[in-house]
Every structure is written in C-alpha cells, then in structure tokens.
C-alpha cells in the first residue's frame, strides 16, 4: 500500500523498495514475515532501531559467527536478542506457523529451534535506548 513515506523513500533511494507489514497486531514478526513473503529464499539480517549503539564490528561478528537457521546475540543473562540476528527461510517458516497458531513472540520461536546464541565482544553494544532517559543513561556510561 503506497503512502507518502514510500514515495519519499523512492525519491531519495531509487533502488530501495519498502516492504510493508502484511499483518497487524503481531509485533516484530510482521516485518520479518512480510520480507520473507517477498523473498522466501533470502537470509535476513535484522537490526532493530532499539540498539543505536551497535557498531559495525558487532554486525561483522554476527555475520562471521552465523549458523543456520538463526543466530542471535545474547544479553548478559543469556536471553536471545532476536532483533539483532540473522534469520533464514527455515526458521521464518516456523515463525509463520507459530503466528498462525497465535504465537507471535520472536523469542519463543528462537528458543524452540537449534539456534546459535553468541556473546558480544562488548556487552554495552546491546544497550537499548527506547526513551530519552535510557539515552541519557547510556551517554553517562560513555557507551556512545
């Protein structure tokens, strides 16, 4: 469904084509499944805007340590971070099946499969900054 934003993106980045969610009310799964529907054989590197301090070396680490079907960073408690990950088509099909049965949590899918969790070289890289307060706290810790 084209809108003003897609028109602006097309004008600024001629080769980029936005992918719009096909389903509502399923959270982050919507974007992954929309991308998978358009390109079913593609591996997707997912990087959420919630992690603004993640530097290029962290993405390089993720790519170098990737193992199918999904590789995610894990936080200091070992919890998978599925929005900083590489997902392949096999696990996206499992996600699609989960969504059909009402399971929309990305972590739930990641926990049920043979996934690879990797530790960051520097834990502060996955500091979230969803609010001004979190941003200020991160700046105070000299993360950025």
Buried (B, 14 or more C-beta within 10 A) or exposed (E): EEEEEBEEBBEEEEEEEBBEBBEEEBBBBBBBBBBBEEEEEEBBEBBBEBBBBBEEEBBEBBEEBBEBBBBBBBBEEEBBBBBBBBBBBBBBBBBBEBBEEEBBBBEEBBEEEEBBBBEBEEEBBBBBBEEEEBBEEBEEEEBE
